[in-house]
């Protein structure tokens, strides 16, 4: 399936993506015209420019960079470059006596290596 998707041999394709780091660019950059992960070969010059500006011209200006990303996402949604179907989520019960648990906000995993129960 992945080889066919990469070759553009599909009418419709269902895939998922998990962020590598906590920033919208981890999702949005996948859909720039020249990105190999853009299997549908969606192409929009304004989107590409907004992503480029967010990574270069406005990389050091938080407000302008954020606006670039918002504009890119609006363009993506308007063109339907992809169609998001759902966003995965999970619910965890946490014992308040369990201490020193590390939570990875990006991948949603807990690390219990140094955890202990408080008496």
Secondary structure, 3 states (H helix, E strand, C coil): CHHHHHCCCCCCCCCCCCCCCCCCHHHHHHHCCCCCCCCCCCCCHHHHHHHHHHHCCCCCCHHHHHHHHHHHHHHHHHHCCCCCCCCCCCCCCCCCCEECCEEECCCCEEECCCCEECC
